Amino acid sequence: MPVTRREFLTLSGLAAASALLTACVPGRALPGAPPPPAGPWPAGPDATWPALSRLTFGPRLDERAHAAAIGQDAWIEEQLAPESLADAEAEWRVRHFDTPGMDTSILFDVREETVRRELQQVTLLRAVYSRRQLYEIIVDFWSDHFSISTHKGTCAWLKTIDDRAVIRPQALGSFRDLLWASMHSPAMLVFLDNQENYKDGSNENYARELLELHTLGVGAGYTQQDVQEVARCLTGWTVDRGLFRGQFQFDAGRHDAGAKRVLGQAIPAGGGAQDGERVHALVLAHPALPHFIARKLVQRLVADDPPAALVAAAAATFTRTQGDIKAVLRTILHGAAFATAPPKIKRPLHYVAGALRQLAAETDAAPALLTALAAMGQPLFQWPRPDGFPDTAAAWQANLFPRWQFALALATGALPGVTIDLRALLRVAGPAGAATMAAVLDHFSTRLLGRPLPRPAVEALLPHLGQDTDDTGLQAAVAVLLAGPAYQWR
């Protein structure tokens, strides 16, 4: 019989108690596996686990074996050149959806909910199936940094364009180009109301967030007057609503042609669209920018409380390379602070995609998965504020019950459109892997957590899981591990 709700809650509580030995320290051995057979089962700890657990959505056995063979630094460099990694499986799965690649001229003819849902689905599919895992991690970062909700105005359609034309092409390129593309993004201009910013009716929303959230940060020394002047510079930067619907347009008739002064620099009258281009250049030259971007990257990749020395080093690289994102990432990822980083909580996308990856799930990103992400607090591209989904443990630790529900549904095959074969995964470890419930726990703990559970944890669970390693027993073991505290961290 399937595990009942009450039994599962009991087991989850036991897992929480018994897994405390692993919950507060990083797991430092790489789990994971694609569909078997995929190579030998890992025999012991692996030094690449810290990197792969951070820089993938959930490391698989093939990734562990490859990283161990070439070394962590080489693996990172390989991931920093995503174009060199064949990604046929992810591309094949994404091609089944029409709207992500649809021309702007016909995209607006598709139902809003369809466009919104398909962008979420292809994002989840790439997180699960792409070999370019670091690239997808950084795309996720910039999607939060330049956050746009698909529930405002025409953003359901425009964010699809922004994803493929702004975020993804520039994610590992130059921040200069990324910011330029975002400033010309119709989705951003609509989301932050700049299409309503014109000489006789100024709207400061985008100007404020451009300075506060996208480039300089609070405390950088700019003033409310700077916000107002940036808004004046960006008057007339709008979105075409006619023949070229959904494309950037500069409307000279709505532009404030007067002289302006931004961040202490005079901008002469009559500049037209170049006023906004001057703003782009001024924020790029501002001394607060490198530290602001570096700190956010370090917080995402290393620690909720970013190490000051690493932030300074990354900011120095940003300055020296004029915003080369790959160079900044190299400074962060090849440093000692990254290698010894404390655990970071998995945000819902990381949690769901990781479980699907590590259990070799087959899915087309079914709507049930999107519902689960929403219940956990991360409905993709629907964060209502412009600051993006939160990036610290405090924001996510109070909403764990939906994760337990997901763990149970995934392990028991109750998620429509998602299949896993626990018995086949167990065979990767050989006959001994299914001999006892203790062996089952060891196998799936190594797969999901990177190492076997400590013996006291196993001994605490065995009286409640029993010794039966039939399908129900496997489901219970996997559900408990997915719901336990250790699996909430990366």
C-alpha positions in Angstrom: 0.0 0.0 0.0 1.2 3.6 -0.6 2.5 5.5 2.4 -0.4 7.4 4.0 -0.3 11.1 4.7 0.0 10.5 8.4 2.8 7.9 8.0 4.6 10.3 5.7 4.4 13.2 8.2 5.7 10.9 10.9 8.6 9.8 8.7 9.4 13.3 7.7 9.6 14.3 11.4 11.9 11.4 12.0 14.0 12.4 9.0 14.2 15.9 10.4 15.5 14.6 13.7 17.8 12.0 12.4 19.2 14.1 9.6 20.3 17.0 11.8 23.8 15.5 11.7 23.9 16.3 8.0 21.6 19.3 7.7 24.1 21.9 9.0 27.2 20.9 7.2 27.8 20.6 3.5 27.4 17.2 1.9 30.7 16.9 0.1 30.3 13.9 -2.2 28.4 14.1 -5.5 25.2 12.1 -6.0 23.1 11.8 -9.1 22.5 9.6 -12.1 21.0 9.8 -15.5 18.9 6.8 -16.6 21.0 3.6 -16.0 23.3 2.2 -17.1 25.5 5.2 -16.8 28.8 4.0 -15.3 30.1 2.8 -12.0 28.4 3.8 -8.8 30.5 6.3 -6.8 32.6 4.5 -4.2 33.5 7.4 -1.9 33.7 11.1 -1.4 34.5 13.4 -4.3 36.2 16.8 -4.0 34.1 18.1 -6.8 30.8 17.9 -4.8 30.9 21.5 -3.4 31.2 23.0 -6.9 28.7 20.7 -8.6 26.1 21.1 -5.9 26.2 24.9 -6.4 26.7 25.1 -10.1 24.1 22.6 -11.3 20.5 22.3 -10.4 21.3 18.8 -9.0 24.4 16.9 -9.9 24.0 13.6 -11.8 26.3 10.7 -11.9 27.6 11.4 -15.4 28.5 14.9 -14.3 30.3 13.7 -11.2 32.3 11.2 -13.2 33.3 13.8 -15.8 34.2 16.4 -13.3 36.3 13.9 -11.3 38.1 12.9 -14.5 39.0 16.4 -15.7 39.2 18.2 -12.4 37.0 20.9 -10.8 38.8 23.9 -12.4 38.6 22.3 -15.9 35.0 21.5 -15.3 34.2 25.1 -14.4 36.0 26.4 -17.5 34.1 23.9 -19.6 30.8 25.2 -18.1 31.9 28.8 -18.8 32.0 27.9 -22.5 28.5 26.6 -22.9 28.6 26.9 -26.7 31.2 24.1 -26.6 28.8 21.7 -24.9 26.4 19.8 -27.1 22.9 20.1 -25.6 20.7 18.1 -28.0 18.4 16.6 -25.4 17.4 20.0 -23.8 17.1 21.6 -27.2 14.9 18.7 -28.5 12.6 19.0 -25.5 12.3 22.8 -25.8 11.5 22.6 -29.5 8.2 20.9 -28.6 6.9 24.3 -27.4 5.9 26.9 -30.0 5.9 30.3 -28.3 9.4 30.6 -26.9 10.8 31.0 -30.4 7.8 32.6 -32.0 8.3 35.7 -34.0 7.0 38.9 -32.3 4.6 39.6 -35.1 2.5 36.5 -34.3 3.3 35.9 -30.6 0.6 38.4 -29.6 -2.0 36.2 -31.3 -1.4 33.4 -28.8 -3.4 33.2 -25.6 -1.7 35.0 -22.7 -1.9 32.0 -20.4 -0.3 29.7 -23.0 2.6 32.1 -23.5 3.1 32.4 -19.8 3.0 28.7 -19.1 5.3 27.7 -22.0 8.0 30.1 -20.9 7.8 28.5 -17.4 7.9 25.0 -18.9 11.0 25.5 -21.1 12.8 27.2 -18.2 12.2 24.2 -16.0 13.1 21.8 -18.8 16.4 23.5 -19.4 17.2 23.4 -15.7 16.5 19.7 -15.6 17.9 18.4 -18.9 20.6 20.9 -20.1 24.2 20.0 -19.9 25.0 23.7 -19.7 24.1 23.8 -16.0 26.3 26.8 -14.9 24.8 28.8 -17.8 21.3 28.0 -16.6 22.2 28.9 -13.1 23.5 32.3 -14.2 20.5 32.9 -16.5 18.4 32.3 -13.4 20.5 34.9 -11.5 20.0 37.6 -14.2 16.3 36.8 -14.5 16.0 37.8 -10.9 18.4 40.8 -11.2 16.4 42.2 -14.1 13.1 40.8 -12.7 9.9 41.1 -14.8 6.5 39.7 -13.8 4.4 38.2 -16.6 1.3 39.3 -14.7 1.6 43.0 -15.6 0.2 44.5 -18.8 1.6 42.8 -22.0 4.6 41.3 -20.1 3.3 37.7 -20.5 4.3 38.1 -24.2 7.1 40.5 -23.8 9.0 38.5 -21.2 9.3 35.6 -23.6 11.1 38.0 -26.0 13.2 39.4 -23.1 14.3 35.9 -22.1 15.6 35.0 -25.6 16.9 38.4 -26.7 18.2 40.0 -23.5 18.9 37.6 -20.7 20.0 34.4 -22.4 22.3 35.9 -25.1 24.2 38.1 -22.6 24.2 36.0 -19.5 27.9 35.1 -19.7 29.0 38.1 -21.8 29.5 41.7 -20.9 27.5 43.5 -18.3 27.7 46.6 -20.6 25.8 44.7 -23.3 23.4 43.1 -20.8 22.4 46.4 -19.3 22.1 48.0 -22.8 19.8 45.2 -23.9 17.7 45.5 -20.7 17.3 49.2 -21.1 15.9 48.6 -24.6 13.8 45.7 -23.5 10.0 46.3 -24.1 9.2 43.9 -21.3 11.3 46.0 -18.8 9.9 49.3 -20.1 6.4 48.1 -19.7 6.9 46.4 -16.3 8.4 49.5 -14.9 6.1 51.9 -16.6 8.5 53.7 -18.8 6.1 53.6 -21.7 4.2 56.1 -19.5 7.2 58.3 -19.1 7.1 61.4 -21.4 7.9 65.1 -21.2 4.4 66.2 -20.0 3.9 63.3 -17.7 7.1 62.0 -16.1 7.1 58.5 -14.5 10.1 57.7 -12.4 9.6 54.0 -11.8 12.1 52.6 -14.2 14.7 55.4 -13.5 14.6 54.6 -9.8 14.9 50.8 -10.2 17.6 51.2 -12.9 19.8 53.0 -10.3 18.7 51.1 -7.2 18.2 47.5 -8.4 20.0 47.2 -11.7 23.3 49.1 -11.3 24.3 51.1 -8.2 22.3 49.9 -5.2 21.0 51.8 -2.2 23.6 53.9 -0.6 25.6 54.6 -3.7 25.2 58.3 -3.3 22.7 59.2 -5.9 19.8 61.5 -5.0 16.1 61.8 -5.7 17.2 64.6 -8.1 19.3 62.0 -10.0 16.3 59.7 -10.3 14.2 62.6 -11.7 16.9 63.5 -14.2 17.4 59.9 -15.3 13.6 59.7 -15.8 13.8 62.8 -18.0 16.6 61.3 -20.0 14.5 58.2 -20.6 11.3 60.0 -21.7 10.2 58.7 -25.1 11.8 55.3 -24.6 8.7 53.3 -25.2 7.2 50.2 -26.9 5.6 50.3 -30.3 1.8 49.6 -30.2 1.2 49.7 -33.9 2.7 47.9 -36.9 5.8 46.8 -35.0 3.9 45.9 -31.8 6.1 44.8 -29.0 9.4 46.3 -30.3 11.4 49.1 -28.7 10.7 52.6 -30.0 12.1 56.0 -29.3 9.3 58.6 -29.6 11.1 61.9 -30.1 7.8 63.8 -29.7 7.5 62.6 -26.1 11.1 63.2 -25.2 12.1 66.0 -22.8 14.7 67.8 -24.9 15.9 70.1 -22.2 19.3 70.1 -20.5 19.8 67.6 -17.7 22.3 66.8 -15.0 22.8 63.1 -13.9 25.3 61.9 -11.2 27.1 65.2 -11.4 27.5 65.2 -15.2 25.8 67.7 -17.5 23.8 66.4 -20.4 23.2 69.1 -23.0 19.9 69.9 -24.4 18.7 68.4 -27.7 20.3 64.9 -27.2 17.3 62.9 -28.1 17.7 59.2 -27.6 21.4 59.8 -26.8 20.3 61.1 -23.4 19.4 57.5 -22.3 22.7 56.3 -23.9 24.5 58.8 -21.7 22.8 57.4 -18.6 24.0 53.9 -19.7 27.6 55.2 -19.9 27.4 57.1 -16.6 26.1 54.2 -14.5 28.7 51.9 -16.1 31.4 54.4 -15.0 30.1 54.8 -11.5 32.4 53.3 -8.7 29.5 51.7 -6.9 28.5 49.4 -9.8 31.3 46.8 -9.6 30.8 46.2 -5.9 27.0 46.0 -6.2 27.1 43.4 -9.0 29.9 41.5 -7.4 28.1 41.3 -4.0 24.9 39.9 -5.6 26.8 37.3 -7.5 28.8 36.2 -4.5 25.6 36.0 -2.4 23.9 33.8 -5.0 26.9 31.5 -5.5 28.7 31.5 -2.2 26.9 32.7 0.9 23.9 34.6 2.2 26.4 36.8 4.0 28.9 37.4 1.2 32.6 37.3 2.3 33.9 40.9 2.0 37.3 39.9 0.6 35.8 37.8 -2.2 33.3 40.6 -3.1 36.2 43.0 -3.3 38.2 40.7 -5.5 35.2 40.1 -7.8 34.6 43.9 -8.0 38.2 44.5 -8.9 37.9 42.0 -11.7 34.7 43.6 -12.9 36.5 47.0 -13.0 39.6 45.7 -14.7 37.7 43.8 -17.4 35.0 46.4 -17.8 32.2 44.1 -16.7 33.3 40.8 -18.3 30.9 38.4 -16.5 32.9 35.3 -17.2 36.0 36.9 -15.7 34.1 37.9 -12.6 32.7 34.3 -12.2 36.2 32.9 -12.5 37.4 35.1 -9.6 34.5 33.8 -7.6 34.5 30.2 -8.5 38.2 29.4 -8.5 38.7 31.0 -5.1 39.1 29.4 -1.6 35.9 31.1 -0.3 33.9 29.2 -2.9 35.5 25.9 -2.1 34.7 26.3 1.6 31.4 28.0 1.3 28.7 27.2 3.8 25.4 25.5 2.6 22.8 27.7 0.9 19.2 26.8 0.9 17.7 25.5 -2.3 15.1 27.8 -3.8 12.1 26.0 -5.1 13.4 25.8 -8.7 16.6 24.3 -7.5 14.8 21.9 -5.2 12.3 20.7 -7.9 14.8 20.6 -10.8 17.4 18.9 -8.7 15.0 16.1 -7.5 14.0 15.5 -11.1 17.6 15.4 -12.4 18.9 13.2 -9.6 16.1 10.7 -9.9 16.3 10.6 -13.7 12.7 11.8 -14.1 11.0 11.8 -17.5 8.8 14.8 -17.9 7.7 17.5 -20.3 7.5 20.0 -17.4 3.9 19.1 -16.8 1.6 21.8 -15.3 1.7 19.8 -12.0 5.3 20.8 -11.6 4.5 24.5 -12.2 1.8 24.2 -9.5 4.3 22.7 -7.1 6.7 25.5 -7.7 4.0 28.1 -7.1 3.0 26.4 -3.8 6.6 26.5 -2.7 6.7 30.2 -3.4 8.4 30.5 -6.8 5.9 30.7 -9.6 8.4 31.3 -12.4 8.4 34.9 -13.8 5.6 36.0 -11.5 7.4 37.7 -8.6 5.4 40.9 -8.4 8.2 43.3 -7.3 11.2 44.3 -9.4 13.7 42.9 -6.9 13.4 39.3 -8.0 12.8 36.2 -5.9 14.7 36.3 -2.6 18.1 34.7 -2.3 18.6 34.0 1.4 17.5 31.1 3.6 15.3 33.3 5.8 12.9 33.9 2.9 12.3 30.2 2.3 12.6 28.3 5.5 9.0 29.0 6.7 7.3 27.3 3.8 8.6 23.7 3.7 5.3 21.8 3.8 4.7 22.1 0.0 8.2 20.6 -0.4 7.1 17.6 1.7 4.0 17.2 -0.5 6.1 17.3 -3.6 8.5 14.8 -2.2 5.7 12.3 -1.5 4.0 12.9 -4.8 7.3 12.5 -6.8 8.4 9.4 -4.9 5.0 7.6 -5.2 4.4 8.5 -8.9 1.5 10.7 -8.1 2.6 13.7 -10.2 0.8 13.7 -13.5 3.2 14.0 -16.4 6.2 12.9 -14.4 7.7 9.3 -14.2 10.6 7.9 -12.3 11.8 4.3 -12.0 13.3 3.8 -8.5 13.9 0.2 -9.1 16.0 0.9 -12.2 18.0 3.5 -10.3 18.6 1.1 -7.5 20.1 -1.4 -10.0 22.9 1.0 -10.8 24.5 0.1 -7.4 24.3 -3.6 -8.1 22.4 -6.4 -6.3 23.7 -5.3 -2.9 21.9 -1.9 -3.3 18.5 -3.5 -2.6 19.5 -6.2 -0.2 18.3 -4.3 2.9 16.5 -1.1 3.8 19.8 0.2 5.2 21.4 -0.4 1.8 18.5 1.3 0.0 18.9 4.4 2.3 22.7 4.4 1.6 22.1 4.2 -2.2 19.5 7.0 -2.4 21.2 9.1 0.2 24.4 8.9 -1.8 22.5 9.8 -4.9 20.5 12.7 -3.4 22.8 14.0 -0.7 26.2 13.1 -1.9 27.0 10.6 0.8 25.3 7.9 2.9 23.4 9.0 6.0 25.3 8.7 9.2 24.7 5.4 10.9 22.7 6.9 13.8 20.3 8.5 11.3 19.8 5.2 9.5 19.2 3.4 12.8 16.6 5.9 13.8 14.7 5.5 10.5 14.8 1.7 10.2 12.2 0.9 12.8 9.7 3.1 11.0 10.6 2.3 7.4 10.9 -1.4 8.1 13.0 -3.9 6.2 10.7 -4.5 3.2 12.4 -3.2 0.1 9.4 -3.6 -2.2 8.2 -0.6 -4.2 6.4 0.9 -1.3 9.5 0.7 0.8 11.6 2.4 -1.9 9.0 5.2 -2.2 9.0 5.8 1.5 12.8 5.9 1.7 13.1 8.4 -1.2 10.2 10.6 0.1 11.9 10.9 3.5 15.2 11.8 2.0 13.7 14.4 -0.3 11.7 15.9 2.5 14.5 15.8 5.1 16.5 18.9 6.1 19.7 17.8 4.4 18.1 17.9 1.0 16.9 21.4 1.4 20.5 22.7 1.2 23.1 22.8 -1.6 
